[in-house]
Amino acid sequence: MPPQPVRTGGGIGQGTIVAGLVVVALIVGGIAFVNLNGKNSGPAGSNGPGISSGASSGASQVAVTPTPQVTIPPVTGSGITFEPSTLTCDNPVEFTTTAMLPASVQSGDTVTVTFDGKAVGTTVVEAGGTTTQQPDGSWVDASTTTSSEMQTICDAAGMSGDTGVLTTGKHTMTVSDANDKVLASGSYTVIAPTKTSAPTSSGITFEPSTLSCSTPVDFVTTIRLPASVNAGDTVTEKFDGTTLGTGSVQEDETTVQQPDGSWTIVTTSTADGMQTACEAGGIHNGVSVLTAGTHTLQIFDANGTLLAEGSYTVTQ
């Protein structure tokens, strides 16, 4: 869904900041490693990296950018493949993940996804969306992350929430059944960039920066707060000059403190959520987020000092 106003006393990284047209984004922020029909439930009710879902409920619910359907030829066997299998933030590119589960998996079975040895969520296997069942009974799920989404994660030093999905080194994902039997596994490698990928400047950027209700698209907001902001500091959010509320800055799933002390908050609104706001005349919760014109988001500290600012434009 589109944005919700800040709730007084909430945390900036807990889905309490509007951030343009955003919803709470947990962990991977667009790298949909395994979708498997998008029915997921991770630890404490959250989704894990790469498990896509078009719905959100509460601050811990994932809101990952929907991935386009990919035509997959019949395959056999099991495993997880990544294309390309080697990445670098020097040159973010489109990234496709294909998971193949054996025919022993039945429709309705629940599987667990593990990333770098950490269980990050569960999902129910069903045909639909990016998931297809092959003639031999096996399953194939393919999902793609755009190069711009990859760039967003690179800009956050390879971190999405507390998970280093694009940090240097080898990363492994596995899918296991209810008995902890590994059904599929695969790895990809991230090579250290030769240039600095984590920005130190503050500001707010929107991708894309120009929108239209005639063609709703996924919308990524990146907020960067300076190192002068400390954990627990209270900030105020203004949208087009109107105060929406306050929240405290704290590190969690969507908010990452960088090595230089600055903060990066990356959130994504889905195309479906954008469409909903468009159908409401561009209004969401009383805020004109998709009405024609240029809209500006600002973050101020408790003393009224401007910490970050950015704008996007909505065309007819």
DAFEN-V219548 format. One line per field, one symbol per residue. ss: DSSP state (~ for helix, > for strand, _ for the rest). phi: phi as a letter, one per 40 degrees, with the letter a starting at -180 (. if undefined). burial: I if it has 9 or more other C-alpha atoms within 8 Angstrom, else O. A space follows every 10 residues. Layout:
ss->???
phi->???
burial->???
//
This chain:
ss->_________> >~~~______ __>_______ _____~~~_> __~~~_____ __________ __________ ________>> >>>__>>>__ ____>>>>>> >________> >>>>>__>>> >>>>___>__ >>>_____>> >>>>>_~~~~ ~~~~~____> __>_____>> >>>>>>____ _>>>>>>>>> >_________ __>>>>>__> >>~~~___>> >>>>>_____ ___>>>>>>_ _>>>>>>>__ ____>>>___ __>>>>>>>_ ~~~~~~~~~_ __>>__>>__ __>>>>>>>> _____>>>>> >>>>>_
phi->.ccbccbdgc bccbgbbcfg bbbcbbgcfh ccdbcfggbb acdfgbcccg ccacbaagcc ccbcdcbccb cbcdbbgaib bbbccbbacc acbcbbbbbb bccccbdgcc bbbbbfgbcb ibaccachgc bbccdcgcbb bbabbccccc cdccccggcb gbbccbcchc bbbbbbcccg cccaaabbbb cdccbccccb ccibbbbccb baccadbcbb bbbbbccccb dgccbbbbbf gbccibacca cacbbbccdc gcbbbbbbbc cccccccccc ggbbfgbccb cchcbbbbbb cccgcccaaa bbbbcc
burial->IIIIIIIOOI IIIIIIIIII IIIIIIIIII IIIIIIIIII IIOOOIIIII IIIIOIOOOI IIIIIIIOOO OOOOOOOIII IIOOIIIIIO OIIIIIIIII IIIOIOOOII IIIIIOOOII IIIIIIIOOI IIIIOOIIII IIIIIIIIII IIIIIIIIII IIOOIIIOOO IIIIIIIOOO OIIIIIIIII IIIOOOIIOO OIIIIIIOII IIIOOIIIII IIIIIIIOIO OOIIIIIIIO OOOIIIIIII IIIIIIIIOO IIIIIIIIII IIIIIIIIOO OIIIOOOOII IOOOIIIIII IIOOOIIIII IIIIIO
//
